[in-house]
């Protein structure tokens, strides 16, 4: 990933660190924190197969480009499933971190009951870091803006309890 996109590599590290910090706040064990951190760092591994011109596009993606970008979840699952030592939680987080509690996410449009707690944690950390980080097409926004987005979508896209706890931790 680092060879294809410096932003994505930094984002993956950030999500891993945020997830560990958040998991510690939630009271997870040291073993679980290792799993959470690795899942956070690997959640976007599928972007290693996304064309660079789409990863670095300066502006909005068109419908076809967005479909290619969305493929990173399935690509990530496939990459990680090829490695038997990778924990199931990391595979699930790579595949499902763009799913929403209300079933409007991708790639499978699954609802809340199909989204693990680990993936819910990674999703919150992913969205927070994506909003607050500088991207090729926009400057990062404030932490308050990111928390506003999370709060507005709590219960629809994100787990309400986790959003409340994340905001409390931040």
C-alpha positions in Angstrom: 0.0 0.0 0.0 2.8 2.4 0.9 4.3 2.0 -2.6 1.0 3.1 -4.2 -0.4 5.7 -1.9 1.4 7.5 1.0 -1.9 8.9 2.2 -3.5 5.4 2.4 -0.4 4.0 4.2 -0.6 6.9 6.8 -4.3 6.5 7.1 -4.0 2.8 7.8 -1.4 3.4 10.6 -3.6 6.2 12.0 -6.7 4.0 12.0 -4.7 1.2 13.8 -3.5 3.6 16.5 -6.9 5.2 16.9 -8.5 1.8 17.2 -6.0 0.7 19.8 -6.5 3.8 21.9 -10.3 3.5 21.5 -10.2 -0.2 22.4 -8.2 0.6 25.5 -10.8 3.2 26.5 -13.5 0.5 26.0 -11.6 -1.9 28.3 -10.4 -4.5 25.8 -7.7 -6.9 26.8 -4.1 -6.6 25.6 -4.7 -9.5 23.2 -7.9 -7.9 21.8 -6.0 -4.6 21.4 -3.4 -6.4 19.2 -6.2 -7.8 17.1 -8.0 -4.4 16.9 -4.7 -2.6 16.0 -3.8 -5.0 13.2 -7.4 -4.9 11.8 -7.1 -1.1 11.7 -3.8 -1.2 9.9 -5.0 -3.7 7.4 -8.6 -2.4 6.8 -7.6 -0.7 3.5 -5.1 -3.3 2.2 -7.3 -3.8 -0.8 -6.4 -0.4 -2.1 -3.0 -2.0 -3.0 -5.0 -3.2 -6.1 -6.8 0.0 -6.8 -5.5 2.0 -9.8 -3.3 4.9 -8.7 -5.1 7.3 -10.9 -8.3 6.6 -8.9 -6.5 6.7 -5.5 -5.0 10.0 -6.3 -7.7 11.7 -8.3 -8.0 15.4 -7.6 -11.7 15.7 -7.4 -14.9 13.6 -7.2 -14.9 10.1 -8.6 -17.4 9.4 -11.4 -19.7 6.4 -11.1 -17.4 4.0 -12.8 -14.4 5.1 -10.8 -16.4 4.9 -7.6 -17.3 1.3 -8.4 -13.6 0.5 -8.9 -12.8 2.2 -5.6 -15.5 0.2 -3.8 -13.8 -3.0 -4.9 -11.1 -2.4 -2.3 -13.2 -4.0 0.3 -13.5 -7.3 -1.6 -9.9 -7.1 -2.7 -8.8 -6.6 0.9 -10.8 -9.6 2.0 -9.3 -11.7 -0.7 -5.7 -10.6 0.0 -6.1 -11.3 3.7 -7.9 -14.7 3.2 -4.9 -15.8 1.2 -2.9 -15.6 4.5 -4.0 -18.3 7.0 -2.3 -16.5 9.9 -4.5 -13.4 9.6 -7.2 -13.2 12.2 -10.8 -13.4 11.0 -11.5 -10.0 12.6 -9.0 -8.4 10.2 -10.6 -10.1 7.2 -14.0 -9.0 8.4 -12.9 -5.4 9.0 -11.3 -5.1 5.6 -14.5 -6.5 3.9 -17.1 -4.7 6.0 -15.7 -1.4 7.1 -18.0 0.5 4.6 -21.2 -1.3 5.7 -23.8 0.8 7.6 -26.1 -0.3 10.4 -29.1 0.7 8.2 -28.0 -1.6 5.4 -27.0 1.2 2.9 -23.3 0.5 3.0 -21.2 -1.7 0.7 -20.2 -4.2 -0.5 -23.0 -6.5 0.8 -25.5 -3.9 2.2 -25.7 -5.9 5.4 -27.5 -4.5 8.4 -26.4 -4.0 12.0 -26.7 -7.6 13.1 -24.2 -8.7 10.5 -21.5 -6.1 11.5 -19.1 -7.2 14.2 -18.1 -5.0 17.1 -14.5 -5.0 15.9 -15.6 -3.8 12.4 -17.8 -1.1 14.0 -14.8 0.2 16.0 -12.7 0.2 12.8 -15.4 2.0 10.9 -15.7 4.9 13.4 -11.9 5.3 13.5 -11.7 5.1 9.7 -14.3 7.8 9.2 -12.8 10.1 11.9 -9.3 9.9 10.3 -10.6 10.2 6.8 -12.4 13.5 7.7 -9.6 15.0 9.7 -6.7 14.1 7.3 -5.5 16.1 4.3 -6.5 14.4 1.0 -5.4 15.1 -2.5 -8.8 16.6 -3.2 -9.3 18.6 0.1 -7.7 19.7 3.3 -8.5 17.8 6.5 -11.4 19.2 8.5 -11.5 19.8 12.2 -12.0 17.2 14.9 -15.2 18.9 15.8 -16.5 18.5 12.3 -15.6 14.8 12.2 -17.4 14.3 15.5 -20.4 16.1 14.2 -20.6 13.8 11.2 -20.3 10.7 13.5 -23.0 12.1 15.8 -25.4 12.9 12.9 -25.1 9.4 11.5 -25.1 7.6 14.8 -27.8 4.9 14.8 -28.1 5.0 11.0 -24.6 4.3 9.8 -22.5 4.0 13.0 -23.1 2.3 16.4 -24.5 5.0 18.7 -22.8 3.7 21.8 -19.4 3.5 20.1 -19.8 7.0 18.7 -20.6 8.3 22.1 -17.6 6.6 23.6 -15.3 7.7 20.8 -16.4 11.3 21.2 -15.8 11.0 24.9 -12.4 9.6 24.3 -11.4 12.2 21.8 
